[in-house]
Amino acid sequence: MKQQIADGVDALIMDNRDHVATVLREIMSGDTVRYRDDHGIREITAIDLIPFGHKIAIEVLDTGDDVCKYGEIIGRACFAILVGQHVHVHNIEGIRGRGDRAGKAGT
Amino acid sequence: MNTFMGYERPNGDIGIRNHLLIIPTVICSNQVCSRIMQLVPGTVAIPHQHGCSQIGADKERTFEVLAGTGKNPNVGGVIVISLGCEVVDPYALADDIRKTGKPVEVFDIQSVGGSVKAIKHGTELARRMLEELERQPKVPIPLSRLKVAVKCGGSDATSGLASNPALGAAADALIAAGGTVVIGETTEIIGAEHVLAQRCATPDTAERLYHIVGRFEREVERMGADMRGGNPSPGNIEGGLSTIEEKSLGCISKCGKAPIKGVIEYAERLPEGGLYFMDSPGNDIECVSGMAAGGVHIVCFTTGRGTPTGAAVVPVIKITGNKRMYDRMEDNMDVDVSAMLEGAMSLESAGERIWQEILEIADGKWTKSETLGHQEFSINRIGPSL
């Protein structure tokens, strides 16, 4: 873990390169979400409902961008994603284990 | 505490339980084995779906898992029960397990004369063998002899954030004490294999790790489908995991930070000392059964969604970082490290909590899954049924 989880944060990043944070309580659209990076506490505004344990975008992502968590690539954005949006199976996809794309170009 | 109380086997192995195991060589003898288990409390039967209509490496894998489970050091004695016409040779199986020096009996239902006579014969054997086992004293065993598997199943976002890193800290403690740790689930390092490969002790081991992941991924591609939905599973997805890469990157922290000394085959005997990778599926029961056949004493199992699973001959310690699930499924959970996510428990103290549980379970305390009688067992298949 990047750092000891402090009281008073609503979400957690695992590495400073991460594009997403994991929320530690259910977040409503319009809620302020606080997470900590090396520079201190950051605040963003959620624009979706985000269930406990799910991810919120802390960086803007374009279609096709790699998505990082743990400082590593966890998948690719299928659509443009705004800061504060719920990031999950509806807007990112896996790159590996894609038998549905086996043999097709660009995978 | 540098020792725990356990059982010494004739070949020098040490066990933390003293099971009398009843092995059906084929699905056709499952019912006879299960009846004997019911009639002789304290015995463990491992009914399964296999043992016939199998060839080649697939047949050998079934044999290796049955033999390995019999040879597991937590087993004190074995009864092998055959139908009499299957492909897994019961006498070769009994001979292989006898190499450990433990008592092994073997008979087949066709020769004995049907189910009723087989149940009677097996019950008499089991009662006699169990009396012998109950007379065996426990002796002090150094911690360095302990072999522990790390596994995760029914994962959610809390697994990668809390329970897996905490289990990793406990795994590091065991390796520092001279013990042995094995991690598996080849499917669930897809997307994280480059991180583990950097930790392999030799270039050959790293190459072997890439090889087994590539082989698994080609099998997935052969199915012509996206693996998402199968793994991550619907429950993983509901728990916040979006892709196999995300799940894998959260999985690997459960084995700690030691170098990976080698990659072993499914159900292969685990060497002594340090960290190893077992080529195995992510499927919980198949993976745990392969690790038990490899000779581990304990499986440490993290879960965020919650699963009751145990294993036939090894205690399974259930660890969670999900407070809501712990409150709902406390009957099935041994260790709660969810306070990590509230900032109320450090990674070090969570690791210490798991380490203490490992020591107590090794010393004889029952896990929740043992108390509830969970004895799941399943053999990984790699060939068609003929």
Interface residues (C-beta under 8 A of the other chain):
Chain A: M1 Q4 I5 A6 D7 V9 L12 M14 T22 L24 P51 F52 G53 H54 K55 K69 Y70 E72 I73 I74 G75 V87 H88 V89 I92 E93 G94 I95 R96 G97 R98 G99 D100 R101 A102
Chain B: D156 A157 T158 G160 L161 P165 I190 G191 A192 V195 E217 V220 E221 R222 M223 G224 A225 D226 M227 R228 N231 I237 G239 G240 S242 T243 I244 E245 E246 L249 G250 G304 N322 R324 M340 L341 E342 G343 S346 L347
